């Protein structure tokens, strides 16, 4: 009886919303949908989501969701969209459940509709890992022009964090709608993300909140976009409070809030047993800590402690902001998660008289580009350490042996994080001060063998040095040299040296291939190594921001000594260009100076995260850089020698 009542309530809600906003009705294909042959804002699309809706209503402590999706196949390559998987979390107690699935396919023969409806036997329920399950089904006879749609109901008992609603799909979406009716006995905080959704106000009527977005580009990989999840158009809800019945005599109801501020959340975390073992270690355990007394100043002590923890505990690749074991267990096993290792670092820094606090972040790819300044623990997925020494902040992650003191992995380069303090906990900016880049100094002249040869010195600084060092470890010395500097046999000799203090540096000396003289024209490439050999931006449009990962400044300079019997014939035009908004700048110039030619260039990216709106300018900018740095200096035999 109760299930029928809830089903009727959902039905009435769906009908009410459809009537109010003219949303699609199951099985009712419109003329415009029949005639659609391509997507105007994404013409190369092989399929399109015509419409996708989610209607949500609560009954007690259970959320009931009615989902409806309609897709049209535009090209033969899009028929794979006829294979559908619906993933949900059942757990041990049936936290989520899916039922009342309907699906049908419509093909067209002129004005006639050929409808194929799937039966119960066509739906397969598959058990996954760790409590996850899937419903799988395949539409038959899918071909260009087919319209397929399906709907189902889901019951969800896990109402602390509601499932995210992502408006986009891996194919373009014409219309996506999310609606929810929140009862008076529940209070939710909304976390919205995305360029469009942040500009959209929910429509409200009859206790229902409704968001609709139109004409959404597909989600697909693009260069400089390793973390598109952070920029999806989506909604999240976290329970902020609820009405509770009193068990005292006389009954009554009261409203209970979850954490109202960051300090309350920090205090709750500090009280947990595992966290507490690191924050207040016993004397017997703290007696096992590294003692940095031989270092006089605090910064030297901190670096020594960091190096000790980094090299004494093995990272088991477990992520997360909460420790997986207590301090005693970690010291015994000598391996642990990122949270385990960094909390040990915190404990050892404090034992050596250096202040340090746990620091939670939402790393790139976690699906959160902007943190909400409200105590949502679900926003975070990593824990590092924040320490302040002589007025300067340092963010530390001792779980990664590739990163020296004060350097965070690139996917930890975010704008804010959550500092857990005894007092005044809250969000603070993440600052990573560095001067990364490539500095190339070259000389091209006639060698002892009478041939033209280049000698260049490359210096990779800070994050560029770290990136190259990681590649070197992964490939090995010989393969690294071949992969990075000798793909076409251009170089005779490569020597590499690395420095760690006062900053991370990799120096590479390169002796280039010899060029025979005697030709009427010599085509001389001034720069043997460049950051990009071709324009990485090839698409006509861009949906997501361009993430360069970090700011950098590249400097290239080469002096060419003109061989006897030759003279300068032609050289590239000088240029200075800047991306609007002072995002990046590029310069190139050639300076003939008697018997020598100096070629100089610089690339300076002042912003690492660039909005998609700048894509056309940035694509042109990259094209200019990659073509200009490969233009040759042309030398010709002088007239006297030629005669």
C-alpha positions as CSV (number, residue, x, y, z in Angstrom):
1,X,0.0,0.0,0.0
2,X,2.8,2.4,1.0
3,X,4.7,1.7,-2.3
4,X,1.6,2.4,-4.3
5,X,1.1,5.7,-2.5
6,X,4.7,6.8,-3.1
7,X,4.5,5.7,-6.8
8,X,1.3,7.8,-7.1
9,X,3.1,10.8,-5.4
10,X,6.0,10.6,-7.8
11,X,3.6,10.2,-10.7
12,X,1.7,13.3,-9.7
13,X,4.9,15.2,-9.2
14,X,6.2,14.3,-12.7
15,X,2.8,15.1,-14.3
16,X,2.8,18.5,-12.4
17,X,6.3,19.4,-13.6
18,X,5.6,18.3,-17.1
19,X,2.4,20.3,-17.3
20,X,4.2,23.3,-15.8
21,X,7.3,23.3,-17.9
22,X,6.3,21.2,-21.0
23,X,8.9,18.5,-20.3
24,X,9.0,15.4,-22.5
25,X,6.5,12.7,-22.0
26,X,7.5,9.0,-22.4
27,X,6.8,7.7,-25.9
28,X,5.7,11.1,-27.3
29,X,8.2,12.0,-30.0
30,X,8.0,15.6,-31.3
31,X,8.3,16.6,-34.9
32,X,11.5,18.6,-34.2
33,X,13.1,15.4,-32.7
34,X,12.1,13.4,-35.7
35,X,13.6,15.9,-38.1
36,X,16.8,16.6,-36.2
37,X,19.9,15.4,-38.2
38,X,22.7,17.3,-36.6
39,X,23.6,19.4,-33.6
40,X,24.2,23.0,-34.6
41,X,26.7,23.8,-31.7
42,X,28.6,20.5,-32.2
43,X,28.2,19.5,-35.8
44,X,30.5,16.5,-35.6
45,X,28.4,14.7,-32.9
46,X,27.3,11.2,-33.7
47,X,24.5,11.1,-31.2
48,X,22.7,13.6,-29.0
49,X,20.7,13.6,-25.7
50,X,17.4,15.2,-26.7
51,X,16.4,15.5,-23.1
52,X,17.3,14.1,-19.6
53,X,15.2,14.6,-16.5
54,X,15.4,13.7,-12.8
55,X,12.4,14.3,-10.5
56,X,13.0,13.8,-6.8
57,X,10.7,13.6,-3.8
58,X,11.2,12.5,-0.1
59,X,9.1,10.1,1.9
60,X,10.4,10.1,5.5
61,X,14.1,9.2,5.3
62,X,14.0,7.9,1.7
63,X,14.6,9.9,-1.5
64,X,12.5,8.7,-4.5
65,X,13.9,9.6,-7.9
66,X,12.2,9.3,-11.3
67,X,14.7,9.4,-14.1
68,X,13.9,9.8,-17.9
69,X,16.4,10.0,-20.8
70,X,15.9,10.3,-24.6
71,X,18.7,9.9,-27.1
72,X,18.9,10.2,-30.9
73,X,21.5,8.5,-33.0
74,X,22.9,10.7,-35.8
75,X,25.7,8.6,-37.3
76,X,26.7,5.0,-37.6
77,X,29.5,5.6,-35.1
78,X,26.8,6.6,-32.5
79,X,25.0,3.3,-32.4
80,X,27.1,2.3,-29.3
81,X,24.8,4.5,-27.3
82,X,22.3,1.7,-27.5
83,X,24.3,-0.1,-24.8
84,X,23.1,1.2,-21.4
85,X,24.5,0.7,-17.9
86,X,22.8,2.2,-14.8
87,X,25.1,2.1,-11.8
88,X,23.9,2.3,-8.2
89,X,25.1,1.6,-4.7
90,X,23.2,-1.2,-2.9
91,X,25.7,-1.9,-0.1
92,X,24.8,-4.5,2.4
93,X,21.4,-3.0,3.3
94,X,20.0,-2.1,0.0
95,X,20.9,1.6,0.3
96,X,19.8,2.2,-3.3
97,X,17.4,0.2,-5.4
98,X,16.1,0.5,-9.0
99,X,12.8,-0.7,-10.3
100,X,10.0,0.1,-12.8
101,X,12.4,0.2,-15.7
102,X,10.9,0.9,-19.1
103,X,12.8,1.3,-22.4
104,X,11.8,1.6,-26.0
105,X,13.4,2.2,-29.4
106,X,11.7,4.2,-32.2
107,X,12.8,3.9,-35.9
108,X,11.1,5.8,-38.7
109,X,9.9,4.6,-42.1
110,X,8.7,7.8,-43.7
111,X,5.9,9.1,-41.4
112,X,5.5,5.7,-39.8
113,X,7.0,4.9,-36.3
114,X,8.4,1.4,-35.7
115,X,8.4,1.0,-31.9
116,X,10.3,-1.7,-30.2
117,X,9.7,-2.1,-26.5
118,X,12.1,-4.0,-24.2
119,X,10.7,-6.6,-21.9
120,X,11.7,-7.5,-18.3
121,X,13.9,-10.3,-19.7
122,X,16.0,-7.7,-21.5
123,X,17.2,-6.1,-18.3
124,X,20.1,-7.7,-16.5
125,X,21.1,-7.0,-12.9
126,X,24.8,-7.4,-12.3
127,X,26.7,-7.4,-9.0
128,X,29.9,-5.3,-8.9
129,X,32.5,-4.8,-6.3
130,X,32.2,-3.1,-2.9
131,X,28.4,-3.0,-2.9
132,X,28.0,-1.5,-6.3
133,X,25.5,-3.0,-8.8
134,X,24.4,-2.3,-12.4
135,X,21.4,-2.7,-14.6
136,X,22.4,-3.4,-18.1
137,X,20.4,-3.6,-21.3
138,X,20.9,-3.2,-25.1
139,X,18.5,-1.6,-27.6
140,X,18.1,-3.8,-30.7
141,X,18.3,-2.6,-34.3
142,X,19.9,0.8,-33.4
143,X,20.8,2.8,-36.5
144,X,21.2,6.4,-37.6
145,X,17.9,8.1,-37.0
146,X,16.9,5.9,-34.1
147,X,15.4,7.5,-31.0
148,X,15.8,5.5,-27.8
149,X,14.5,6.3,-24.4
150,X,14.3,4.8,-21.0
151,X,13.0,5.6,-17.5
152,X,13.1,4.1,-14.1
153,X,12.5,4.8,-10.4
154,X,15.3,4.7,-7.7
155,X,14.9,4.6,-3.9
156,X,17.8,6.0,-1.9
157,X,18.2,5.7,1.8
158,X,21.5,7.5,1.9
159,X,20.2,11.1,2.2
160,X,23.2,12.7,3.9
161,X,24.9,13.3,0.5
162,X,22.5,13.1,-2.4
163,X,23.8,11.7,-5.7
164,X,25.4,14.5,-7.8
165,X,23.4,15.6,-10.8
166,X,25.7,16.2,-13.8
167,X,23.9,18.1,-16.6
168,X,26.4,17.1,-19.3
169,X,27.0,13.8,-21.1
170,X,29.7,12.3,-23.3
171,X,27.5,13.3,-26.2
172,X,26.0,16.8,-26.6
173,X,22.8,17.5,-24.5
174,X,20.0,19.7,-25.8
175,X,18.1,19.9,-22.5
176,X,18.8,18.6,-18.9
177,X,16.6,19.2,-15.9
178,X,16.9,18.4,-12.2
179,X,13.9,18.9,-9.9
180,X,13.6,18.2,-6.1
181,X,10.9,18.7,-3.5
182,X,12.6,19.1,0.0
183,X,10.2,18.7,3.0
184,X,10.2,21.1,5.9
185,X,11.8,18.5,8.2
186,X,15.0,18.4,6.2
187,X,17.5,21.2,5.4
188,X,20.1,20.8,2.7
189,X,23.0,22.9,1.6
190,X,23.4,23.3,-2.2
191,X,26.8,23.1,-3.9
192,X,26.6,24.1,-7.5
193,X,29.4,24.1,-10.0
194,X,29.8,25.1,-13.7
195,X,29.8,28.3,-15.7
196,X,26.1,28.0,-16.7
197,X,24.6,26.6,-13.5
198,X,26.2,29.4,-11.4
199,X,24.3,31.9,-13.6
200,X,21.1,30.0,-13.3
201,X,18.4,30.5,-10.7
202,X,16.2,27.6,-9.7
203,X,12.5,28.0,-10.5
204,X,10.3,27.4,-7.5
205,X,6.6,26.4,-7.3
206,X,4.6,24.1,-5.1
207,X,7.6,23.4,-2.9
208,X,9.7,22.2,-5.9
209,X,13.1,23.5,-6.9
210,X,13.9,23.1,-10.6
211,X,17.1,23.7,-12.7
212,X,17.2,23.5,-16.5
213,X,20.2,23.9,-18.8
214,X,20.2,23.8,-22.5
215,X,22.6,23.2,-25.4
216,X,25.5,21.6,-23.4
217,X,28.6,20.5,-25.2
218,X,29.8,16.9,-24.9
219,X,32.4,15.8,-22.3
220,X,35.5,14.8,-24.2
221,X,39.2,14.9,-23.7
222,X,41.1,18.0,-24.8
223,X,44.8,19.0,-24.5
224,X,45.6,20.6,-21.1
225,X,42.4,19.1,-19.6
226,X,43.3,16.3,-17.3
227,X,40.7,17.4,-14.8
228,X,37.5,18.1,-16.6
229,X,35.5,16.7,-13.7
230,X,36.2,19.9,-11.8
231,X,34.3,22.0,-14.3
232,X,31.2,20.0,-15.1
233,X,27.8,21.6,-14.8
234,X,26.5,19.9,-11.7
235,X,24.5,20.1,-8.4
236,X,25.4,18.5,-5.1
237,X,23.3,18.5,-1.9
238,X,24.5,17.8,1.7
239,X,22.2,17.5,4.7
240,X,22.6,20.5,6.9
241,X,19.9,19.8,9.5
242,X,16.8,17.8,10.3
243,X,13.8,17.7,12.7
244,X,14.2,15.2,15.5
245,X,11.6,13.9,17.9
246,X,12.4,14.2,21.6
247,X,12.4,11.0,23.7
248,X,11.8,13.0,26.9
249,X,8.4,13.1,28.7
250,X,6.0,15.3,26.9
251,X,7.6,14.5,23.5
252,X,8.1,17.5,21.2
253,X,10.3,18.1,18.1
254,X,13.5,20.0,17.7
255,X,15.7,20.9,14.8
256,X,19.2,19.5,14.8
257,X,21.9,21.0,12.7
258,X,25.0,19.3,11.4
259,X,28.3,21.3,11.8
260,X,27.5,25.0,11.7
261,X,31.1,26.2,11.3
262,X,34.6,24.9,10.4
263,X,35.7,24.8,14.0
264,X,32.9,22.4,15.0
265,X,34.0,20.1,12.2
266,X,37.6,20.3,13.2
267,X,36.8,19.6,16.9
268,X,34.8,16.5,15.8
269,X,37.7,15.2,13.6
270,X,40.2,15.8,16.4
271,X,38.2,13.7,18.8
272,X,38.4,10.6,16.6
273,X,40.8,8.0,17.9
274,X,43.0,7.6,14.9
275,X,43.4,11.3,14.3
276,X,44.1,11.8,18.0
277,X,46.9,9.3,18.0
278,X,48.9,11.6,15.7
279,X,47.9,14.9,17.3
280,X,48.7,13.8,20.9
281,X,51.2,10.9,20.6
282,X,52.2,9.0,23.7
283,X,55.6,9.5,25.2
284,X,56.7,6.1,24.3
285,X,55.8,6.7,20.6
286,X,57.2,10.2,20.4
287,X,60.4,8.9,21.8
288,X,60.8,7.0,18.5
289,X,60.7,10.2,16.5
290,X,63.5,11.7,14.5
291,X,65.5,14.3,16.4
292,X,66.7,17.2,14.3
293,X,68.8,18.9,17.0
294,X,71.9,19.0,14.7
295,X,70.1,21.6,12.6
296,X,70.2,25.1,14.0
297,X,67.4,27.0,12.3
298,X,63.8,25.9,12.0
299,X,63.7,25.7,8.2
300,X,66.7,23.3,8.2
301,X,65.1,21.2,11.0
302,X,61.8,21.1,9.0
303,X,63.6,19.9,5.8
304,X,65.5,17.3,7.8
305,X,62.3,15.9,9.3
306,X,60.5,16.0,6.0
307,X,63.4,14.0,4.3
308,X,63.4,11.5,7.2
309,X,59.7,10.8,7.0
310,X,59.7,10.8,3.2
311,X,62.4,8.1,3.1
312,X,61.4,6.0,6.1
313,X,57.7,5.3,5.4
314,X,56.5,3.7,2.1
315,X,53.4,5.1,0.4
316,X,50.8,2.3,-0.3
317,X,48.9,4.5,-2.8
318,X,45.9,4.8,-0.6
319,X,44.3,8.3,-1.0
320,X,41.9,10.1,1.3
321,X,41.8,12.7,4.1
322,X,41.3,10.2,7.0
323,X,44.1,8.0,8.4
324,X,43.8,4.3,7.7
325,X,45.7,3.3,10.9
326,X,46.8,4.8,14.2
327,X,50.3,6.1,14.8
328,X,51.6,2.9,16.5
329,X,50.5,0.7,13.6
330,X,52.2,3.0,11.1
331,X,55.5,3.1,12.9
332,X,55.4,-0.7,13.1
333,X,54.5,-1.4,9.5
334,X,56.5,1.5,8.0
335,X,54.0,1.9,5.2
336,X,50.7,3.7,5.0
337,X,48.3,6.0,3.2
338,X,48.9,9.7,2.3
339,X,47.0,10.8,5.3
340,X,48.9,8.4,7.6
341,X,52.3,9.6,6.3
342,X,51.5,13.3,6.4
343,X,50.0,13.1,9.9
344,X,53.2,11.4,11.0
345,X,55.1,14.3,9.4
346,X,52.9,16.7,11.4
347,X,53.6,14.8,14.6
348,X,57.4,14.8,14.1
349,X,57.5,18.5,13.1
350,X,55.6,19.4,16.3
351,X,58.0,17.2,18.3
352,X,60.9,19.2,16.9
353,X,59.3,22.5,17.9
354,X,57.8,23.4,14.5
355,X,54.1,24.4,14.3
356,X,52.1,22.4,11.8
357,X,48.4,21.7,11.1
358,X,46.5,19.2,9.0
359,X,45.4,20.6,5.7
360,X,42.6,19.1,3.6
361,X,42.3,19.9,-0.1
362,X,40.1,18.9,-3.0
363,X,42.7,17.8,-5.6
364,X,42.3,18.3,-9.3
365,X,39.9,15.7,-10.7
366,X,37.9,15.4,-7.5
367,X,35.0,17.2,-9.1
368,X,35.2,20.4,-7.2
369,X,36.7,23.5,-8.9
370,X,35.5,25.9,-6.1
371,X,35.1,25.1,-2.4
372,X,32.0,26.1,-0.6
373,X,32.8,28.2,2.5
374,X,30.6,25.9,4.6
375,X,31.7,22.9,6.6
376,X,31.2,20.2,4.0
377,X,33.7,17.5,4.7
378,X,32.6,15.7,1.4
379,X,34.3,18.5,-0.6
380,X,37.8,17.2,0.3
381,X,39.7,14.1,-0.7
382,X,43.4,14.6,0.3
383,X,45.3,15.5,3.4
384,X,48.7,17.3,3.5
385,X,50.5,19.5,6.1
386,X,50.6,23.2,6.5
387,X,53.5,24.7,8.4
388,X,54.7,28.3,8.9
389,X,58.3,29.1,9.4
390,X,59.7,32.6,9.8
391,X,56.5,34.1,8.4
392,X,56.4,31.9,5.3
393,X,53.8,29.1,4.6
394,X,54.9,25.7,3.3
395,X,52.6,23.0,2.1
396,X,54.0,19.6,2.4
397,X,53.3,16.1,1.1
398,X,55.8,13.5,2.4
399,X,54.1,10.6,0.6
400,X,55.8,11.4,-2.8
401,X,59.5,11.0,-3.0
402,X,59.7,13.0,-6.2
403,X,58.8,16.3,-4.5
404,X,61.2,18.2,-2.4
405,X,60.3,20.2,0.7
406,X,57.7,22.9,-0.1
407,X,56.5,21.4,-3.5
408,X,53.1,19.8,-3.9
409,X,52.2,17.4,-6.7
410,X,50.7,19.4,-9.6
411,X,47.2,18.0,-9.2
412,X,47.3,19.5,-5.6
413,X,47.7,23.0,-7.1
414,X,44.3,24.3,-6.1
415,X,43.2,27.7,-4.9
416,X,42.0,26.9,-1.4
417,X,42.2,24.3,1.4
418,X,40.8,23.6,4.8
419,X,43.2,24.3,7.7
420,X,42.3,22.3,10.8
421,X,43.4,24.3,13.8
422,X,42.7,24.3,17.6
423,X,41.1,27.7,17.0
424,X,40.1,29.6,13.9
425,X,39.8,26.6,11.5
426,X,38.6,27.4,8.0
427,X,39.5,27.9,4.3
428,X,42.8,29.5,3.5
429,X,44.5,30.2,0.1
430,X,47.0,27.7,-1.2
431,X,50.2,29.5,-2.3
432,X,52.9,27.8,-4.3
433,X,55.8,30.2,-4.9
434,X,58.2,29.0,-7.6
435,X,60.0,30.2,-10.7
436,X,59.6,27.3,-13.0
437,X,60.7,27.3,-16.7
438,X,63.3,26.3,-19.3
439,X,66.4,28.4,-19.9
440,X,68.3,27.5,-23.1
441,X,71.6,29.0,-24.0
442,X,73.2,27.9,-27.3
443,X,76.1,28.5,-29.5
444,X,76.4,27.3,-33.1
445,X,79.8,27.5,-34.7
446,X,82.4,25.7,-36.9
447,X,84.1,22.9,-34.8
448,X,87.6,21.5,-35.1
449,X,86.4,19.2,-37.9
450,X,85.4,22.1,-40.0
451,X,81.7,21.4,-39.6
452,X,78.9,23.5,-38.1
453,X,77.8,22.2,-34.7
454,X,75.6,23.3,-31.9
455,X,76.4,23.4,-28.2
456,X,73.5,24.1,-25.9
457,X,72.9,24.3,-22.2
458,X,69.4,23.6,-20.9
459,X,68.3,24.5,-17.4
460,X,65.0,23.1,-16.2
461,X,63.9,24.9,-13.0
462,X,61.6,23.8,-10.2
463,X,58.4,22.1,-11.5
464,X,60.0,21.7,-14.9
465,X,63.0,20.0,-13.3
466,X,60.7,17.8,-11.2
467,X,58.7,16.8,-14.3
468,X,61.9,15.9,-16.2
469,X,63.3,14.0,-13.2
470,X,60.2,11.9,-12.9
471,X,60.5,11.0,-16.6
472,X,64.1,10.2,-16.2
473,X,63.4,7.8,-13.3
474,X,60.6,6.2,-15.2
475,X,62.6,5.7,-18.5
476,X,66.1,5.3,-17.2
477,X,69.0,7.5,-18.2
478,X,69.7,6.2,-21.7
479,X,66.0,6.0,-22.8
480,X,65.3,9.4,-21.3
481,X,68.1,11.0,-23.4
482,X,66.8,9.3,-26.5
483,X,63.1,10.0,-25.8
484,X,63.6,13.7,-25.0
485,X,66.7,14.8,-26.9
486,X,67.6,12.3,-29.6
487,X,64.4,11.2,-31.3
488,X,65.8,12.0,-34.8
489,X,69.5,11.5,-34.1
490,X,70.1,15.2,-33.8
491,X,72.5,15.0,-30.8
492,X,75.9,13.4,-30.4
493,X,76.2,13.8,-26.6
494,X,73.9,14.6,-23.7
495,X,75.2,15.2,-20.1
496,X,72.8,15.6,-17.2
497,X,73.4,17.0,-13.7
498,X,70.8,17.6,-10.9
499,X,70.7,20.0,-8.0
500,X,68.3,20.0,-5.0
501,X,69.3,23.1,-3.0
502,X,68.5,25.9,-2.8
503,X,65.9,24.9,-5.4
504,X,65.2,22.0,-7.7
505,X,67.3,22.2,-10.9
506,X,68.2,19.9,-13.8
507,X,71.1,21.0,-16.1
508,X,71.6,19.3,-19.4
509,X,74.5,20.0,-21.8
510,X,73.9,18.9,-25.4
511,X,76.4,18.5,-28.3
512,X,74.4,18.6,-31.5
513,X,74.7,16.9,-34.9
514,X,77.3,18.2,-37.3
515,X,76.2,20.1,-40.5
516,X,78.4,19.8,-43.6
517,X,79.6,23.1,-45.1
518,X,80.0,23.7,-48.8
519,X,76.3,23.9,-49.7
520,X,75.1,27.1,-51.4
521,X,72.4,27.5,-48.6
522,X,72.6,26.5,-45.0
523,X,69.3,26.1,-43.1
524,X,70.2,26.6,-39.4
525,X,67.7,25.9,-36.6
526,X,68.6,28.1,-33.7
527,X,66.8,26.2,-31.0
528,X,67.5,22.4,-30.6
529,X,64.9,22.0,-27.8
530,X,61.4,23.6,-27.5
531,X,58.6,23.0,-25.1
532,X,56.1,22.2,-27.9
533,X,57.1,20.9,-31.3
534,X,53.6,21.4,-32.7
535,X,50.4,23.2,-31.7
536,X,48.7,21.1,-29.1
537,X,45.4,22.9,-29.5
538,X,43.7,21.6,-32.7
539,X,39.9,21.6,-31.9
540,X,37.7,24.4,-33.3
541,X,36.1,25.1,-30.0
542,X,36.7,24.5,-26.3
543,X,34.2,23.6,-23.6
544,X,36.5,23.5,-20.5
545,X,39.3,25.7,-19.1
546,X,42.8,25.2,-20.3
547,X,44.9,24.0,-17.4
548,X,48.7,24.6,-17.9
549,X,49.2,23.1,-14.3
550,X,51.7,25.9,-13.3
551,X,53.0,29.2,-14.4
552,X,56.4,29.3,-16.1
553,X,58.9,31.6,-17.9
554,X,61.0,30.1,-20.8
555,X,64.0,31.9,-22.1
556,X,65.8,30.8,-25.4
557,X,69.0,32.4,-26.6
558,X,71.4,31.2,-29.3
559,X,74.4,32.8,-30.9
560,X,75.3,31.7,-34.5
561,X,78.8,32.3,-35.6
562,X,78.7,32.7,-39.4
563,X,81.2,30.4,-41.1
564,X,83.9,31.9,-43.3
565,X,82.6,32.3,-46.9
566,X,79.0,32.6,-45.8
567,X,76.7,35.6,-45.1
568,X,73.2,36.1,-43.7
569,X,70.5,35.6,-46.4
570,X,67.2,35.6,-44.6
571,X,65.8,35.3,-41.1
572,X,62.3,35.3,-39.3
573,X,60.6,38.6,-38.6
574,X,60.6,39.8,-35.0
575,X,57.4,39.5,-33.1
576,X,55.9,40.4,-29.7
577,X,52.4,39.2,-28.8
578,X,50.3,38.9,-25.7
579,X,47.1,36.9,-24.9
580,X,44.4,39.3,-23.8
581,X,44.0,39.6,-20.0
582,X,47.8,39.5,-19.5
583,X,47.5,35.7,-19.6
584,X,50.7,34.9,-21.5
585,X,53.3,36.7,-23.7
586,X,55.7,35.6,-26.4
587,X,58.6,37.4,-28.1
588,X,61.1,36.6,-30.8
589,X,63.9,38.6,-32.4
590,X,67.0,38.2,-34.5
591,X,70.0,40.5,-34.1
592,X,72.7,40.4,-36.8
593,X,76.0,41.6,-35.3
594,X,78.7,41.5,-37.9
595,X,80.0,38.0,-38.0
596,X,77.4,36.6,-35.6
597,X,73.7,36.4,-35.3
598,X,71.9,36.4,-31.9
599,X,68.4,34.8,-31.8
600,X,66.3,35.3,-28.6
601,X,62.8,34.3,-27.6
602,X,60.7,34.1,-24.5
603,X,57.5,32.4,-23.4
604,X,55.8,33.6,-20.2
605,X,52.6,32.1,-18.9
606,X,51.4,34.3,-16.0
607,X,48.2,32.3,-15.4
608,X,48.0,28.5,-15.2
609,X,44.2,28.1,-15.5
610,X,42.7,29.9,-18.5
611,X,39.0,30.2,-19.1
612,X,37.6,28.5,-22.2
613,X,36.5,31.9,-23.6
614,X,40.2,32.6,-24.4
615,X,40.5,29.5,-26.5
616,X,40.6,31.1,-30.0
617,X,43.3,33.6,-28.9
618,X,45.3,30.9,-27.1
619,X,45.1,28.5,-30.1
620,X,46.5,31.2,-32.3
621,X,49.1,32.0,-29.7
622,X,50.3,28.4,-29.6
623,X,50.4,28.2,-33.3
624,X,52.6,31.3,-33.5
625,X,55.0,29.9,-30.9
626,X,55.4,26.5,-32.5
627,X,55.9,27.8,-36.0
628,X,58.2,30.7,-35.1
629,X,60.6,28.6,-33.0
630,X,61.1,26.2,-35.9
631,X,61.8,28.8,-38.5
632,X,65.4,28.6,-39.7
633,X,68.1,31.1,-40.1
634,X,69.3,31.0,-43.8
635,X,73.0,31.4,-44.6
636,X,74.2,31.6,-48.2
637,X,77.7,31.5,-49.8
638,X,79.0,35.0,-50.1
639,X,79.3,36.5,-53.6
640,X,83.1,36.5,-53.6
641,X,83.3,32.9,-52.6
642,X,80.6,31.9,-55.1
643,X,82.5,33.6,-57.9
